[in-house]
Amino acid sequence: MFDLTGRNALVTGASGGIGGAVAEALHEAGATVALSG
């Protein structure tokens, strides 16, 4: 994926499914992740 170190991401619908997977992938790529829902 991408190097997102030092970047912020807001993921809505992160309680499961695609949103949860996206949030996890962003975090693994180095982003600071804020979750909603």
Stockholm file with secondary structure:
# STOCKHOLM 1.0

chainA/1-37         MFDLTGRNALVTGASGGIGGAVAEALHEAGATVALSG
#=GR chainA/1-37 SS CCCCTTCEEEEESTTSHHHHHHHHHHHHTTCEEEEEC
#=GC SS_cons        CCCCTTCEEEEESTTSHHHHHHHHHHHHTTCEEEEEC
//
